[in-house]
Amino acid sequence: MENSLLSGNVVETQDLTKTFGEDIAVQSLNMQVPRGTIFGFVGPSGCGKTTTVRLLTGFYKPTSGSLSVLGKNPGDFLKTDSEKIGYLIQQFVLYPQLTVWENLNFAASFYGVGIFRRKHLHKLLDFVELRGDKHKLARDLSGGMKRRLSLAAALVHKPELLFLDEPTAGIDPILRQKFWDYFKELQAEGHSLFITTQYVGEAAFCDLVGVMYGGRLLMIETPNGLRRKAYGGDVIGIRTNENITFEHRQQLESLPFVRGKVKIVSDQEVEVIVDDAHTAVAFLLEWSQTQSLTVAMMEQKSPSFDDVFIRLIETEIEND
Amino acid sequence: MIRFIKFLIRISSFISKELKEIFRQPKLILTLVLGPFLIMFLFGLANPDQGRTLRTTFVVADPNSFQEEIDTFTKSFSSLLVSYVIESDKELALAKLAKNQTDMVIIVPDIPFETIQKNQQAEFLVYHNEIDPFQIGYIISVARIYVDEINRQFLQSVVEREQGESGSLQSDLETAIIKTQTLRQAIPTDNANTAARAAALEKDLTNLHEKLITFRSLASGVLVRPFSAKVSGLSDIQLTVIGFFAPAVIVLLLQHFSITFASLSIVRETRSGIMELFRVAPITAFETLVGKYLSYLFFEIILAGIITALAVWLLKIPILGQLQDYALAVIILLFTSLGVGFLISLISETDTQAVQYSMLLLLASIFFSGFFLDLRLMKEPIAFLAWSLPATYGIRMLKDIMLRGSSVPPLIFLGITLIGIALFMIDWLLLRKKMENQYA
């Protein structure tokens, strides 16, 4: 753990567990978040995402296990350590009676940002596109604007590591996309981001995704890795001009690089799971010719993360 | 150095934030400034310096025979008896009292002179329909003054009558003295013993005559009431009721504003969720508390200044002492009251709870701080409790400085300062627990 900084991980946990009385909120969490990545923490509401963030920020003390954030246990953080962390809380907690500019100044002051900060704050407001609204009272802002203000406040002291707890919850898809653009820009500037979300589709924007369910971390994977894990390989869609018969499907399932059952999409279209899409396509074209099937379309399918997530959870429940 | 600069920057965040939040509520500021002034102004208009006048019904057996005496008597009580009627029917008078058509019923004894001659006191029965202990006390006082006046008038009339009748006694004495002189001169010179007795008799008669002259020359009013009292205070200033209460009103209001502001401050932040951010951010409980203390102190010093200026210039409330003493007393009162407010804020779960605690404390301050009940009248354990309220110290200090022209009483100042510092320490520890070390 002590060597986490040297190892390039901003977050490391080992068997991290948090219980509230009889309830287990987080169970034996083991993860490593490399520096400079966007780490997505995905899971349904109440699965332990916020509890994990609170453990990592030092708000909660672990019941058991160990953790290291920027090389230190958050419970032992000094001011200098806290200054390296930015935290966006789920709900809007800034002051409704203050303007956007005043709230940002307040955040800057309590993080100890120097008094010559006007330019920096304007830059931040430009970044979250709130400069034109800087004199508006926070209570008069829309939900999305409040989230952007909170994000600016979390960034005001240029933290190395950002914990963003459901930053896109309750906002429209266009703004959500914009938020992910911000996050990518922040990553490009060298920040590490730990983002929780219940929008499974947002996993696509992350470098690494941790899937939480029922207080347990099911896996940490790249977005593509998640798909492969969910389906057991790559998914290839095949559409032919002729009908694909039961015999055709049986032959397909018997091919050595095909995994599991063939999924029927229509009479002339199926989906097959293969070990590796790039090598499998040539073999599948050859097989179609031998079966006198004219291929109208053959391509690698990219299942939505909603489907991926549902499949992963279903597998987990089956395994239980 | 950098750490100290960052400390200043961090506390400035709260100073700036709290002040902006307050100044963004102009109606609140207007209420805080004008409210206390208006309360004192209206209190002055209520003319509380005047005692309550009582509508009185006299019940006498024969109204006609007493009309003149009662008319004369009530003239000397015009400040206490606003109107009066004379009835002969006691039941009717009591029924009017029950209906609140009269404030007091006085039953005049039927045959007072005959009763006195029988060596008994003639009793006036006084009825009222009050439930307020202070009003009952007032009516008892008025009844006593009334009976004293009756007694005085009665004695005076007796003395005047006796002085008149003693005129014939005086001439009889003068005749007796002349006759005694004649008799003494007629006694032979060899009868020295008889002559001496006659001379002694003459001397006794002369003494008696002189005393009778003195008796007749004294005013009957002086004779029946030979002593009077004149009361003077050490201070030359003549205080009105509003003048007397103004320092206490200022103290109570400033204490209440401080407690209310502070009590809502932290509890709101706890409930809004920003405390979670404070716990994670590099700000300490000490910095947060100092920032909040300074912001509220700054605002309330301005508020106290405006309220004082209005009271002095418009209501003519005096400040006989030094202004710097007054300022010092107000600042330490505000500091300690803020400590109480933050303590409430730290132990309250909701806004409502904080407001309820603040109101309870205001009520306790009204009853126990010496606002209207003198602390010297309180029994020991309660009086000790009274000294745990900032208002008790504040009222004592401001009354001494404003109305007596004294400087800050050192022991009182020390007492409130120690309480203020103790509260700051407790608040700091509680906030630290809330912000820094209280892992869930």
Interface residues (C-beta under 8 A of the other chain):
Chain A: F20 R54 T57 G58 F59 Y60 K61 G75 K79 T80 S82 E83 I85 Y87 I89 Q91 V93 L94 Y95 Q97 L98 E102 N105 F106 A107 A108 S109 F110 Y111 G112 V113 G114 I115 L137
Chain B: I5 K6 I9 R10 S12 S13 F14 S16 K17 K20 E21 R24 Q25 S272 G273 I274 E276 L277 F278 R279 V280 A281 P282 I283 T284 Y439 A440
